Structure formats: structure tokens, C-alpha cells
Amino acid sequence: MKPVVAIVGRPNVGKSTLFNRLVGQRQAIVEDVPGTTRDRIYGETEWTGRSFTVVDTGGIATDDADDFTAMIEEQAQQAMDEADVIIFMVDARTGVSQADADVAERLRRSTKPVILVANKADNQDQLLGAVEFYEFGLGEPLGLSALHGLGTGDLLDEVVRRLPVETAGEDEAALKVAIIGRPNVGKSSLLNAILGEQRAIVSEIPGTTRDAIDTVIEYQGQRIVLIDTAGIRRRGRVDRGVEQYSVIRALRAIDRSDVAVLVVDASEMLTGQDVHIAGFVQDAVKGLLLVVNKWDLVPKTETTMNDYQGEIRRELNFMDYVQPLFVSAKTGQRVDRVLDAVLRIKEQREKRIGTGELNQLVAESVRKHSPPGAHGRLLKIFYATQAGVNPPTFIFFVNDPKLSHFSYKRFLENQIRERLGYEGTPIKLVMKARAD
């Protein structure tokens, strides 16, 4: 799992500006109005070979706390609980405030590593003024300007130095399966039905499962780690911080997994958020099984299942390798097929093709559809090889990778799938330059 770094502090000290600087894109809304960031926002970044997740939080307000500020404070506290490293940001221009002191006291009680950052230190005087924050007892304050990028490299060095040591951790032989989806679609009920016993809390209240829960089983000679997660709800539809807090655990579960089981509600069919979650899985290049739960609640005709499959193909047209499984965790209908389907996806992810057969396929594909070109030059594919499995990864040695259009890579992927299948898993195609 990627380590987590949370940026906390009172409102309007520049947390979102720093977040955008660290993740390299403008994800957080930045305005000169206290309290703009309400929900935590997540981004991935890398520094000196270490990848980690950055969490932008709403400001911690300790005076005149109403429901809104209390919610933001709760989110920030939960981010601190989840984080491996905490960046505590203060404002070098305004100096020490009582609100900063209150936050500092809370952080001193934390067992997590804390980096004290004095932001908006745009000149030498402001850098010198940052020393007054020594009184917080959190070590030497690091002066920087998130807006201009001054000092952010030093900050990242300090973050990486405090990250947990990377370990081998989990049983590499075990197949890790994350059960994911929106709140209240029946994820815990499905896990219980698979296990045949009440191993996870089941409730009609959305968001009951807050943490990712691991259950280890043996099935058909395969050791399997089942990871139950909290529901992923679209940002802006989060009522309390605890639900937003659970999102990062679900995303980390996807990151840990080999195969994700995306559970959707048959009575609602695929929602935009279901498609969004599927996109998370594709981005992580993990296998995906789509489980359509609560199938017992759907009125049936002779064409109902075909109609649903057609709708799924339309909504997930960017993941046409995904196959649905219609189940009812409540009645047990087809639940016994879930793990079998997961094992089939595992087999697909581990499938290999010989270099000779692959290059014959590529030659046939080129004859069917000539490679694209630009500025009078055509893409030339010299040869291809399968570089890895889990996920299946193919390297195409070409004259110029820039001549490779997305649509042609998609064509090559479809040709590979037509010959070899790879159902339930994305595959990676890498274009690599080789001189003529």
C-alpha cells in the first residue's frame, strides 16, 4: 500500500496550494476564502523513488465551531489518524495564532511524524519570522512558498525521510481480492454469503463498514485474501467526514489487490459513480469482476438479463473485457460462482504468449490495418514481446512512439484479445523506440 501524507492546519494557510504543487496538477479548488476545501481530496505523487498518497484536508477551526467547521475538523482528524506522515501548515505572514497553538497541541499528542511548515515565506524576512513557530514544540519549522514552489523539494525530502520503511509485507502467493462499490450495495452481505458465516457487519445503514477488513481463506488450493471495504461515495455527496475517510481505504484496497470485485445494485443498474469506481480499477491495471447484486429484486422477463448486459456494455464501453455476474447475496443465487470467476481472471492475468506467436499476430494485424503516420512518416513496428504478467504487459519496438495513435493501440489490443482472450483484465501496451 502507498503511504499516506496528510496536510492539516487552520483555514486559509495554503494547504490546497501545496497539495496542487505536490501532485503536479490543479485538483483542489484554491480561493482566498477561508474554508473553501470541505472534503478531503486525494492525489498521488512520487519523490526520489517513493510513491505516496497526499491528502488535502479542510481547515481545522477551533473557535466559533458550528456544524460546518466541526465536520471539517472531524475530516482532518480522521486524515491524521489515517496518515503515515502529517504536514502541519501555518502562515509565516500572520505569525502564531491561538488556532495554530490548539492544532499544535493536538498534534503533539499524536504518535505520527509531524513536519511543521511555515507557508507564504516568500522573502528572507518572512523566512526569519518562521522561527517563532518553534514554541509549538514540533521541531524546526520549514519555511516555504507553496505558491512559487520555493522549498517544496526540501519538504519532500523530509516527507520521504519519515515514510515507513518499505517491507515485503503480504503473502505474495495469496490472491488478493478487494470487494468494492458504493455504500449499501451489499458488499458485506456478499462477503458473508461467500464465507457462509457472519464475518463482517451487515446493516441497511450506508457506510457501516469504515475500514478495509481482510479475511483469509483457502479455495481450490488457492490462498485468497478477501478485502471488504467501505463504500465509495461521490465527493460532494458525503454527509460526514467518516465516509470520506473511508474512500482512501477503498482506494488503497484496490492498490493492494490483484482482482477487484465491483458490486453494483441491480435495482439501480450502473450509476455514474459505479463507472467512476471501475475507472479507478482500470487506472490501477487490476482485474475486475462486475457483480450485479440484489438480482432477486428485479422483475424478470425473457430478455431482462440480455437487456442488463447491453446496458453494462454501453456504460463500460472503455472496459469491454469486463463480464457481469448476476447474483443475490440474500438468497445465495450464483454466489458460488464468484470465486470461480475471480480465479479465471487470475489465470487470464497470468497468461503468456510466445514471442513468435505474438509477432505473427502483429504482422497479421498490420496487414489488416496499416499503422498511422504523421508529417510524412509512418509508424513501423519491428517486433513485439510480452514483458510481464499480472497485468499482461506487451512491449512494441517501433521507429517512433510518438507516431502511435491511441486508436491504433486500441486496435492492437483488440487483436490480441481476439486471439488470446484476457477476459476480466486490462492489458498494457508499451511503445518503445528502436533505431531503424
N, C-alpha and C positions, 0 to 999 in steps of 0.2 A: 504494500500500500504506500502511496505517496504521503510523505509527511505533510502536516498542515501548519500554516503560519497565519495567525490572526492579527489584523491591525485594529487596535482599540484606542479609545480616547474620547474626550468630550466632543460635542458637535463643533464642526467648522474649523477643525485644526488642519485639514488637508488629507484625511485618510483616503478618500476616493481618488484624489490626485496621485497619491503614492501608489495605490492599487493599480491604476491605469499605467503608471510608469513601470511597475514591476512586471505586469503581464503583457505589456507591449501593445495594448490596444485600448480603445476608449469604451470600456464596458460599463463603468459606473457613471452615473449622472453627476456632473460636477457643477455646482452653483454656489454663489456666495450667500447662501441662505442656510442658517443652522437647521439641521435635521433633514436634509434632502435625502440622504440614504436611510431607508427604513428597514428593508430586508437585507440580510447578508448576501453578498454576491461572491461567486467563486471563480477563480481563474487559475490556469496552470502556468508555471514558469520554470526556468532551468538556469542554474549558475554553477560554473566550474564542474559540470558533470552531474550535479544533483538536481533532480526534478522534485518539485513540491507544489502543493496547492496553496494559493493565497486567498484569504477570506477577508473581504471588506465588510465592516460592521457599521451599524448605526451608532451614533454618538452616545456615550454614557452620560446622562444628565442626572445630577444628584440634588438639584434644587427645583422646587415647584413641579415635582413629578406628578404628571397626570397619567391617564391610561396610555397615551401615546408614548411618552418618554419611558414609562415603566416597561412597555413592550420592547422598545429599542434596547433598554438596559438588560432585559432578560435575554434578548438575542445575543448581545455582546458577551454576557456571562456564559452562555452556552457555547459560544465560539471559543472563549477562553478555556472552557472545560474540554473541548474537543481538540484544541491546538496542541502541537508539539513545541512551538515557539510563539511567543507573543511580542508584537511590536507595539509599545505604548507610545503614542504620539502626543506631543504637546506643541504649543505655539511659541516660538522663540521671540516673536514680536510683542506679544501681550504679557509674557512672563508667567510667573507662578500664580495660579488661581486656586481657590478653595476646592473647586470641582476637580482640578488636577490632583490635588492632595488627597481627596477622597478616593479617586480611582487608584492612585498610587498605593494607598493603604490596602485596598482590596488586592492589588497585585502582589504586595509583599507577603500576603497570606497564601498566595498561590505557590504550588510546587513547580510550576512550569518556568523555563528560562524566559526572562524578560529583557528586551532591548529597549532602552529609553531613547527616543528620537525627538529632537527639537527641530521641528519643521519651520519653514519660512525664514531660514537663516541665509539670506541672500547676500550678505556682506560681512566683512570682518567684525564689525561692531556687534551684529546680531549673533555671530558665532561665539564671540566672547561672552555675550549675555546668556548663552545657554548654560553656563556653569552654575547658575543659580538653582538649576533643577537637581543638583547634587543632593540637596536637602531631602529628596524623596527616598534616599537610601536604596536606589535601584542601580547603582553603578554610574559610570561616566556617561553623561548624555552625549549622543552623537548628533552634531549639527548637520543639517542638510536642507536642500531646497527640492522638494518633490516636483514643483512646477518646472524648474530648469534642469533637473536631473543631477544637481550637484550633490555629491556624497552618497548617491544611491549604490554605487559599486562597493564602497566601504560597508554600507548597511548589509548588502547581500553577502559579503564575506563573513560578517558577524552572524547572519542568519544560518548560513551553511555550517559554520563552526559549531553551532548549537543544535543542529539537527540530530536526531537519534542515529546511532551507528547502524548502517545497513547490515542486515543479517539474512541468512538463508530462510529462516522463519518456517514457513509452512511445508508440509509434506509434499514434495514435488511430484510424487507418484499419484497423489489424490486428484481426482477430477473435481474442480471447484465450480459449483453451480449457484448463481445468485438468483433469487426469486424476487422480481422487481415489479413495479407498477404503481398506478395511482392509489391513493387511500381508498380502502373499503371495496376493493375489487375481489377480495377473497384470497390474498396471498398466504396468510397464516392458516386459513382453512385448508388450502391446497396442501401446504406442508404437512398439516396434521393428517390429512387423508392419505398422503404418500407414506407417512410413517405409521399410520394405523393407530396412533395414540395421540393424546393431547400433550404435545411437546412445546407448543407456542400458544400464547394467549390469543383467543379468538373473541372478538367483540364486534358489535354493529356500530361502534363509535369509530369514525375515521381517525387514523393516526395512533391507534393503540400501540402498535409496535414502534418504539422510538429508536431502538438500537438494532444494529445488524446482529443476528443470533446465528451461531454456527451449530449445525448438527451433523455428526459424522456417522455414516452408515456404510455397510458393505452390500453391493448389489451386483449379481452376476460376476463375482470375482473382482469387481472394481471398487476401490475405496473412493467414496464420494463425500465431499463436504457441501452440505446444503446451507446456504446463507439466506436467512429470512431478513427482509429489510422493511423499514418504514416506507410509507407511500410517498411518491414524488409528486408534489403539487406545484402547479404553475406559479411562478413568482407573481405577486400581486393578488393571489387568492389565498394567501397564508394568513390565518386569523391570529395565531400566536407564534412567538419565536420558536417554540418547541418543534413545530412542524418544519420550519425552515432549517432548523438544526439537524433534523433527520435526513435532509436531502444529501448532505455531504457524505453521510454514512452509506446511503444507497449508491452514490457515485463511486465511493471507494470500494463497495462490494462488487460493482461492475469491473473496476480496475483489477480486483483480485481474481475475478472469475475466469474460467475457460469458456463456459457457456452461461448465458443469461436466459432465464425463463420469464418472459414478459406476460404478466397476467392482465387480461382485459375483461370488462364486464359485458357479457353477451347482450344484456338488456339495453346497453348504451352504444354497443358496437365500438368502432375505433374513434376515439376523440383526438383532437389536435394534440393534446398532451401525451396520449399514447404514442403517437407518431414521433413526437419530440423525444420521448424516452428511448424509443427504438433507435433514433439517431445517435443518442449517447452510446448505445451498444455498438453501432456501426463505426463511430469515431474511434472507439477503443479497440476495434478489429476483433471483437469477440463473437462466438457463436450465438445464435438466437433461436429460441423456440417460442412461438406465439401460442399461448394457452388462452382460449376463449372460455372463460368460466361462467357459471350460472346458466349453462345451456338448458337446464331443466325449466327455466322460467320463460323460455322463448316459445311462442306459439309456432307449431311446425306445419309446413306443407311439404309437398314432394320436392320443391325447389329451394327450401329455406337454406340448407347448408351451401348449396351452389351459389345462392344469392350473397351469402355472407362471404364466401371465398372470393367472389368477384369484387365485393366492396374492399376486402383486405388487399387484393392485388392493386386496386386503384389507389388506395391510400398509401400503401407501401411500395409504390412503383420503383422507388430507388433501392429497394431491398427485395427484388423478385425471387431471391433464393430462399426466402423465409416461408415455411409451411405452417398453417394453423392446426391446432389440435383442439377439438370441441369437447369440453369436459364439464362435469358438475362436481365440485368438491363436496357439496352437501349430500348428494346421492351416491357418489363414488363412480359415476359414469365416466369411463375411459381414463380414470386417474391412473390405472395400472399401466397405461401406455406412455406416461410422461417420462419416466426414467429410461425406458427403451428408446424413446425419441432423442433424449439427451445423449445417450451412448452412441446412437447413429451419427449425431452431429460431431461428437468427439472423433469417430472414425473418419468422417469427412475431413476434419481439420488436420488429421494426421496422414492423409493420403498423399502419395508421391507419384510422380510420373517421370519416366526415364528421359534423359536429355534428347535421345534420338527420336522418341515418340513425340516429345514436345515440339521439336524443331520441324518434324513432318507436319504437325498440326499448324504451326506458324506459317509454313510455306503454303499450305492449302488455303489458309486464311488470307494471305497476301494475294493469292490468285483470285479469290472471291471478291476482295475489296482492296484496291491499291492503297498504300499508305498516303497520308496527306502531305502537303508541302506548303512552302511559303517563300516568297521572294525568289522564285525560280529554283528552289531546292526541294527535293523530295526526301521524306523520311526513309532511311534504309535500315532494315532490321538484319543484322549479321547473324545472330543466333540468340537463343534463349536457354535459360536453365532454371530449375527450381532450386531456390536458395534455402528454403526452410519450410517448416510446417508449424501448425498451431500458432498463428494462422498460416495457410498456404501462401508462400511468397515466391514470386517469379521475377527474375531479372532479365530484361531485354537489352542486349548490347546493340546500340544504334549509332548512326553518324552524328546526330544532334538531338538530344532530348527535347529541345525547345520546339522541334517540328512535330512533336507528338501531341495531337489534339485530344482533349478529354473524350470526345465521341469515338475516336479510333481505339483508345484504351478500353472503352466500354465494349466495343465490337470484339476486341481480342478476348476480353473477359468472357463474353457470351460464347465465343467459340470454344474456349477452354471448358466452360461449364457444360456446353452441349456434349462434349466428348467425355468429360470426367465427373460431372455432377456438382460436387462440392455444395450439396444442399445444406442449408442452415448456417453457412458461414461466409463471411466476406473473404475475399482473396486480395492480396496486394500485388500490383504490377509496378515494377520499378524500371524506368528507362535510364540506362547508363551509357555514357558516351564511350565510343571506341573509335580510334582513328581508322580511316579507310585503308 
